[in-house]
Amino acid sequence: MKSQLVKNVAAATIMGLAWTLATPVWAGIRDYEFQLVESQVKKSETALLAVRLVDKRSGGAVPNAVIFAQRLDMAPDGMETMTAPIEPLPASEPGVYRFKANLTAAGGWRLSLSAKIQSETGTLESALPFRVLP
């Protein structure tokens, strides 16, 4: 009787462990963040901005996100209506997203991004402040 109980407990433990290992761990949209590659950029009509999309749990870069909205404005300096054109560029490495922008005014700027991440529900939205130097 005792050996049957031990067998049943062992079988239940193995089944529970197998279920745990077979069940994927789902991340939430809050487990991701955009990070500026550089927080200062020189003033230029063709300034290059780069952001890295990171899985905060592992620190690893996340490739193949779909960035469907981007905006540049001077909100950090109290001028949210002062915007600049921005254009997506091809990726230079997995998980790094690049943009070309017309940044002709020095000061505090904000890059706002909205993105979809594969296998995740919801939208990742980020507002990244940075400085444009003369």
C-alpha positions as CSV (number, residue, x, y, z in Angstrom):
1,M,0.0,0.0,0.0
2,K,2.8,2.4,0.9
3,S,4.7,1.7,-2.3
4,Q,1.5,2.4,-4.4
5,L,1.2,5.8,-2.7
6,V,4.8,6.6,-3.4
7,K,4.3,5.6,-7.1
8,N,1.2,7.7,-7.3
9,V,2.9,10.8,-5.8
10,A,5.9,10.3,-8.1
11,A,3.7,10.0,-11.2
12,A,1.7,13.1,-10.2
13,T,5.0,15.0,-9.6
14,I,6.3,13.9,-13.0
15,M,3.1,14.9,-14.8
16,G,3.0,18.3,-13.0
17,L,6.7,18.9,-14.0
18,A,6.0,17.9,-17.6
19,W,3.0,20.2,-17.7
20,T,5.0,23.1,-16.4
21,L,7.8,22.6,-18.8
22,A,5.4,22.1,-21.8
23,T,3.4,25.2,-21.0
24,P,4.9,28.3,-22.6
25,V,5.6,31.3,-20.4
26,W,3.8,34.2,-21.9
27,A,5.3,37.6,-21.6
28,G,3.1,40.7,-21.3
29,I,3.5,43.8,-23.3
30,R,4.9,45.5,-20.2
31,D,7.8,43.1,-20.3
32,Y,9.3,45.0,-23.2
33,E,10.7,48.5,-23.5
34,F,12.4,50.7,-26.1
35,Q,15.8,52.2,-25.1
36,L,17.6,54.9,-26.9
37,V,21.0,53.8,-28.2
38,E,22.3,57.3,-27.7
39,S,20.6,60.0,-25.5
40,Q,22.3,62.9,-27.3
41,V,22.3,63.7,-31.0
42,K,24.0,66.5,-32.9
43,K,21.7,69.0,-34.7
44,S,21.3,67.9,-38.3
45,E,18.8,67.8,-41.2
46,T,19.7,64.1,-41.4
47,A,20.1,63.1,-37.8
48,L,20.2,59.4,-37.1
49,L,18.3,58.0,-34.1
50,A,18.4,54.4,-33.0
51,V,16.4,52.5,-30.4
52,R,16.7,49.0,-29.1
53,L,13.7,47.0,-28.2
54,V,14.5,44.9,-25.1
55,D,12.8,42.1,-23.3
56,K,13.2,43.3,-19.7
57,R,13.1,39.8,-18.3
58,S,16.2,38.6,-20.2
59,G,17.8,41.8,-21.4
60,G,17.8,40.4,-24.9
61,A,17.0,42.4,-28.1
62,V,13.6,41.8,-29.7
63,P,13.6,41.7,-33.5
64,N,10.7,42.0,-36.0
65,A,8.5,44.4,-34.1
66,V,6.1,46.4,-36.2
67,I,6.5,50.1,-35.4
68,F,3.3,51.7,-36.8
69,A,3.6,55.1,-35.3
70,Q,6.4,57.5,-34.6
71,R,6.5,61.1,-33.6
72,L,9.2,63.7,-32.7
73,D,8.4,66.7,-30.7
74,M,10.0,69.2,-28.3
75,A,7.7,68.3,-25.3
76,P,10.7,68.1,-22.8
77,D,11.2,71.9,-23.5
78,G,7.5,72.7,-23.2
79,M,7.0,72.9,-26.9
80,E,4.9,69.8,-27.8
81,T,3.6,71.4,-30.9
82,M,7.1,71.8,-32.3
83,T,7.5,68.6,-34.3
84,A,10.0,67.3,-36.8
85,P,9.7,64.8,-39.7
86,I,10.9,61.3,-39.1
87,E,11.6,58.4,-41.5
88,P,12.2,54.7,-40.6
89,L,15.4,53.2,-41.9
90,P,16.3,49.6,-42.5
91,A,17.5,47.7,-39.4
92,S,21.3,47.6,-38.8
93,E,21.1,44.7,-36.4
94,P,18.3,42.5,-34.9
95,G,16.2,44.4,-32.3
96,V,17.6,47.9,-33.2
97,Y,15.3,50.2,-35.0
98,R,16.7,53.3,-36.8
99,F,15.2,56.6,-38.0
100,K,16.3,59.6,-39.9
101,A,15.1,62.9,-38.6
102,N,15.3,66.6,-39.4
103,L,16.5,67.9,-36.1
104,T,17.5,71.5,-36.7
105,A,16.7,72.9,-33.3
106,A,18.9,72.2,-30.2
107,G,17.2,71.3,-27.0
108,G,15.1,68.6,-25.4
109,W,13.2,66.3,-27.7
110,R,10.9,63.3,-27.3
111,L,10.7,60.3,-29.6
112,S,7.3,58.6,-29.2
113,L,6.8,55.1,-30.6
114,S,3.9,52.6,-30.9
115,A,4.7,49.0,-31.8
116,K,3.2,45.6,-32.0
117,I,5.4,42.6,-30.9
118,Q,5.0,39.2,-32.5
119,S,3.1,36.7,-30.3
120,E,2.0,39.5,-27.9
121,T,-1.4,41.2,-27.5
122,G,-1.6,44.9,-26.9
123,T,0.5,47.8,-28.1
124,L,3.8,48.9,-26.7
125,E,3.9,52.7,-26.4
126,S,7.1,54.6,-25.4
127,A,8.1,58.2,-25.0
128,L,11.9,58.6,-25.0
129,P,13.4,62.0,-24.1
130,F,16.8,62.9,-25.6
131,R,18.9,66.0,-26.2
132,V,19.8,67.6,-29.5
133,L,23.2,69.4,-29.3
134,P,24.2,72.4,-31.4
